Amino acid sequence: MSFHELRVSRVIDETPDARSFELAIPAELAERFRYRAGQYLTFEVPLAGERIVRCYSLASAPELGETPKVTVKRVAGGRGSGWFHDHVAAGATLRVMPPLGRFVLHDTERPLLCFAGGSGITPVIALVKSALATTQRRIRLLYANRDARSVIFARELEALAKREPARFECIHHLDDAAGFASAETVRRAREGFEDAEAYLCGPGPFMALVEQTLRAAGVPEERIRIERFELPEHPDAAAAAPPAAAAVGAPAEIVVHLEGKAHRIPYRAGQSILDAARQAGLQPPFACEEAFCGSCAAKRLRGTVVLDRNDVFTAQEIADGWILTCHGRATSADCEISWDT
């Protein structure tokens, strides 16, 4: 999956440290950039002496005909967010990959219970708008921020609640007024939404609190949807090393499917599938290479693959064949995977 050049049509100041960037999609790329609410775009960021990639969620809803928009919050020391804020203005051209991501609405009429913290609101507001436009689901959002000045999309959320008072409720939690969110905060948000599907996106500690509270309340794993945008901590350096099992039964070549074509490529023991594909001259999707963003996800069609890291898929999804190619290593002679699934 390659990068394409897109023009920034408008820049919107959302808060003192968050800015939205609307993108003009040319007609010839309209199909490639068709997206679902909750997905993200991957950008190539040119820095002095290197190019890095960063993923930013789309805060727009395609069903409403909104211009595709990503929202970037400036992070202290953040090279990607700093570059967007300091260098990108209307009329700028950005290199962007087509949309990816699995943090999307599923075919159900269960109520929707959303938890967002800070800039984690970006995919969540897209889900809310899409659900209001295409379903009859009841929706409740708990949105946590440091203070009122930090609330991204405040006016838009207020307008949605006024337009759909019977279906959408937004609960703001401000740390400066109420202290940090607690398990009791999460439990109160669930009242009346016990059978809901839960969607979580935000800073690591907030996400951990919500996830732990939901699991303690008995919410089934398949009804908890998580979008991570912060790199998880792996304090044990050994966790980053390929497991010894990755060398057992490793093939000399593997078959990969990418953009409608099958490729038989060389493979060496312990190598990640992503690296094997890139060294063979292919351009598969990827971003963080730390097994938490999901950009490199693919489906195992045959054979066995060992994952030495995984902060994306549930046990059932792994059993169904989903893998992260950045930390997935082939361990059987008949290994075949697909990025096209």
Residue pairs with C-beta under 8 A, 6 or more apart in sequence:
1 97
1 98
1 258
1 259
1 283
1 284
1 285
1 339
2 97
2 283
3 44
3 95
3 96
3 97
4 29
4 32
4 33
4 95
4 96
4 97
4 98
5 93
5 94
5 95
5 96
6 23
6 24
6 25
6 26
6 29
6 33
6 93
6 94
6 96
7 23
7 24
7 91
7 92
7 93
7 94
8 21
8 22
8 23
8 24
8 88
8 89
8 90
8 91
8 92
8 93
8 94
9 22
9 23
9 24
9 67
9 90
10 21
10 22
10 67
10 90
11 19
11 20
11 21
11 22
11 88
11 89
11 90
12 19
12 20
12 21
12 22
12 69
13 19
14 20
14 71
14 152
14 153
15 73
15 149
15 150
15 151
15 152
16 149
17 73
17 74
17 150
18 71
18 72
18 73
18 74
18 119
18 152
19 71
19 72
19 74
19 84
19 85
20 59
20 69
20 70
20 71
20 72
21 69
21 70
21 71
21 72
21 84
21 88
21 94
22 67
22 68
22 69
23 41
23 67
23 68
23 69
23 70
23 94
23 96
24 67
25 33
25 68
32 98
33 68
33 98
33 99
34 62
34 99
35 58
35 62
35 68
35 99
36 62
36 99
36 101
36 104
36 105
36 130
37 58
37 60
37 61
37 62
37 63
37 104
37 105
37 123
37 126
37 127
37 129
37 130
38 57
38 58
38 101
38 103
38 104
38 105
38 123
38 124
38 126
38 127
38 130
38 199
38 227
39 57
39 58
39 99
39 100
39 101
39 103
39 104
39 123
40 55
40 56
40 57
40 58
40 70
40 99
40 100
40 101
40 123
41 55
41 56
41 58
41 68
41 70
41 96
41 97
41 98
41 99
41 100
42 53
42 54
42 55
42 96
42 97
42 100
42 285
42 287
42 295
43 53
43 54
43 55
43 56
43 80
43 94
43 95
43 96
43 97
44 51
44 52
44 53
44 94
44 95
44 96
45 51
45 52
45 53
45 54
45 79
45 80
45 83
45 84
46 83
47 79
47 83
52 79
52 80
53 286
53 287
54 80
54 81
54 287
55 100
55 229
55 287
55 288
55 293
55 295
56 70
56 71
56 72
56 122
57 70
57 71
57 101
57 103
57 122
57 123
57 126
57 201
57 227
57 229
58 68
58 69
58 70
58 99
58 122
58 123
58 126
59 69
59 70
59 71
59 121
59 122
59 123
59 125
59 126
59 153
60 66
60 67
60 68
60 69
60 126
61 126
61 129
61 130
61 133
62 68
62 130
63 129
63 130
63 133
63 134
64 129
64 133
66 129
70 122
71 119
71 122
71 152
71 153
72 80
72 81
72 84
72 85
72 119
73 81
73 118
73 119
73 152
74 81
74 82
74 85
75 81
75 82
88 94
97 285
100 285
100 294
100 295
100 297
101 123
101 227
101 294
102 294
102 297
102 312
103 123
103 127
103 199
103 201
103 225
103 226
103 227
104 127
105 112
105 127
105 130
105 131
105 134
105 135
106 197
108 197
109 135
109 136
109 137
110 137
110 195
110 196
110 197
110 223
111 137
111 138
111 139
111 140
111 193
111 195
111 196
111 197
112 127
112 128
112 131
112 137
112 138
112 139
112 140
112 196
112 197
112 199
113 139
113 140
113 189
113 190
113 193
113 196
113 197
113 198
113 199
114 124
114 127
114 128
114 139
114 140
114 141
114 142
114 198
114 199
114 200
115 141
115 142
115 144
115 186
115 189
115 198
115 199
115 200
115 201
115 202
115 206
115 210
116 124
116 125
116 141
116 142
116 143
116 144
116 200
116 201
116 202
117 143
117 144
117 145
117 181
117 201
117 202
117 203
117 206
117 207
118 144
118 145
118 146
118 150
118 152
118 202
118 203
118 206
119 152
119 202
119 229
120 200
120 201
120 202
120 203
120 206
120 207
120 227
120 229
121 143
121 152
121 153
121 201
122 152
122 201
123 201
123 227
124 141
124 143
124 199
124 201
125 153
125 156
125 157
127 199
128 139
128 141
128 160
128 168
129 160
131 137
131 139
132 139
132 160
132 164
132 167
132 168
136 167
137 167
138 167
138 168
138 193
139 167
139 168
139 169
140 168
140 169
140 170
140 171
140 189
140 192
140 193
140 196
141 157
141 168
141 169
141 170
141 171
142 171
142 173
142 181
142 185
142 186
142 189
143 151
143 157
143 170
143 171
143 172
143 173
144 173
144 174
144 175
144 181
144 202
144 206
145 151
145 172
145 173
145 174
145 175
146 174
146 175
146 176
147 174
147 175
147 176
147 177
148 154
148 174
151 157
151 172
157 170
158 170
160 168
160 170
161 168
161 169
161 170
171 189
173 181
173 185
175 181
181 206
181 209
182 209
183 209
183 212
183 213
183 216
186 209
186 210
186 213
186 214
187 213
187 217
190 196
190 214
190 217
196 223
197 223
197 225
198 210
198 214
198 219
198 223
198 224
198 225
199 225
199 226
199 227
200 207
200 210
200 211
200 224
200 225
200 226
200 227
201 207
201 226
201 227
201 228
201 229
202 210
203 230
204 228
204 230
204 232
204 233
207 226
207 228
211 224
211 226
214 224
215 221
215 224
221 314
221 315
221 316
222 314
222 316
228 292
228 293
228 311
228 312
229 293
231 288
231 290
231 292
232 290
232 292
232 311
234 240
234 309
239 308
239 309
240 308
240 309
241 308
242 270
242 272
242 306
242 308
242 329
243 306
243 308
243 329
245 306
245 331
246 269
246 270
246 306
246 308
246 329
246 331
247 269
247 270
248 331
249 304
249 331
249 332
249 333
250 267
250 268
250 269
250 270
250 329
250 330
250 331
251 267
251 303
251 330
251 332
251 333
251 334
251 335
252 266
252 267
252 268
253 264
253 265
253 266
253 267
254 264
254 265
254 267
254 273
254 276
254 303
254 330
254 335
254 336
254 337
255 262
255 263
255 264
255 265
255 335
255 336
255 337
256 262
256 263
256 265
256 273
256 276
256 277
256 282
256 284
256 298
256 336
256 337
256 338
256 339
257 263
257 301
257 336
257 337
257 338
257 339
257 340
257 341
258 277
258 282
258 283
258 284
258 338
258 339
258 340
259 339
259 340
260 340
263 277
263 280
263 282
265 276
265 277
265 279
265 280
265 282
266 276
266 279
266 280
267 273
267 276
267 330
267 335
268 276
270 329
271 329
272 325
272 326
272 327
272 328
272 329
273 298
273 305
273 323
273 325
273 328
273 329
273 330
273 337
274 284
274 286
274 289
274 296
274 325
274 326
274 328
276 330
277 284
277 325
278 284
284 296
284 298
284 325
284 339
285 295
285 296
285 339
286 295
286 296
286 325
286 326
287 293
287 295
287 296
288 295
288 326
289 296
289 326
290 309
290 326
291 307
291 309
291 310
291 311
291 312
291 324
291 326
291 327
292 311
292 312
293 312
294 312
294 324
296 324
296 325
296 326
297 312
297 313
297 322
297 323
297 324
297 325
298 322
298 323
298 325
298 328
298 337
298 338
298 339
298 341
299 321
299 322
299 323
299 337
299 338
299 341
300 321
300 322
300 323
300 335
300 336
300 337
301 321
301 336
301 337
301 338
301 341
302 334
302 335
302 336
303 330
303 331
303 332
303 333
303 334
303 335
303 336
304 330
304 331
304 332
304 335
305 323
305 328
305 329
305 330
305 331
305 335
305 337
306 328
306 329
306 331
307 318
307 323
307 324
307 327
307 328
307 329
308 327
308 329
309 324
309 327
310 318
310 324
310 327
312 324
313 322
313 323
313 324
323 337
325 337
325 339
328 337
